[in-house]
């Protein structure tokens, strides 16, 4: 299979997995709007990961043009779901800490099960 086709299948598998995980497993008191924001955010975060960008709040804000509280709200729900893992890292100025995220290994493991041998 060509690399381009394999990448396309991988992206489709990720989208389907994310849709299933978020829409079919709503959190308590979660609105449909919140779930749609999470689907969109995971799509953006996956694209950023593919482009080797650090998933920090500042980088996500730069890409999405959302407010800090808007990004934080959606990302926090994804951490709560276990779809993202969070670590504290030194910020870009080297004086404080920043929140950095990664797509969870559980999601990546599920995604790898879609790959052909």
N, C-alpha and C positions, 0 to 999 in steps of 0.2 A: 504494500500500500504506500502511496506517495506520502511524503512528510506533510504536505499541505492538507491532504484529505484526512490524515490521522489527527492533525491539529484541529480540524473542523469537527471531527467526531468527538474529540476530547472536550471541546468547548460545548457542544450540544449535550454531552453526558453531564458536564458540570451544571449547566442550566437546568436540566431535568432533575438532577439530584437536589439542587437548591430549592426549586419550586416544590418538590415533594416534601422536603424537610420542613420548610417554613409554612406552606399553605395547609399541609395535612396534619401538622402538629402545633396548633396555636397555643400560645402561652395564656395563662389565666388573665382575664381582663385586657386582652390585646385586641386592638381594633384591626379591621381589614386594611386600613390605610397604613398602620404600623408594619403589617406583614409585607405589603407591597414595597414600602421603603427599604425593608430588610433585603428583599429580593434584588432590588436595584443596587443597594449598597454592596451586596456580595458580588454582583456582576462587576462593579467598578473595582472592588478590592482584588478580585481574581485577575482582572486586566492589569492592574498595577503590579501584582505579583509576577505576572508573565513578563512585564517590562522591567523587572528587578528594581522596583521602587520600594523604599521603606514604607510600611503602613503605619505612619504616625498620624496623630490628629492633624497636625499642620499640613502634611502632604495631602491627606484626604480632603481637608478644607480647600486647599489650592485646586485640586482636581474638580471637586464637586461644586465649589462656590457656595456651599451651605454655611450656615453659621456654626460656630464652635459647639453651641448647645444642640443644634440639629444633628450634627455628626455624632456627638457624644451619645445622645439619646439612642440613635439607631445602632451604633457600634456596641453600646452596653447591652442591648437586647441580644445581639449576635454572640457576645461573650457569654451571656446568661444561658443561651441555647447550647453553648459548647461548639459553635461553628468557628469561633475565633478564639485564639489564646492571646493573653495580654502579658507583656513583660515591661518592666521599668528600665529605661536606658538613659544614658547621659544625653541631655538635649544638645542641639546643634551648637550652642555657645559654650558647652562644656561646663556650665556652672550649676545646672539643675537637672531635674529628671523629666523625661517625656514618656508617654505611653506608646508602646510599639505593639503592633498586632501581627499575627500570622494566621493563615487559614489552618484550622486544627488538623492534627494528624489523622483524627478519626474521619473527617470529611475527605482528606486526600486518600486515605486507605479505601474508603467506599468508592471513590472515583477511580482508583487504580483497578478495581474489580471489573470495570467496564472495558478495560484495554484488552485487545486481542493478544493471544500468546505469540 
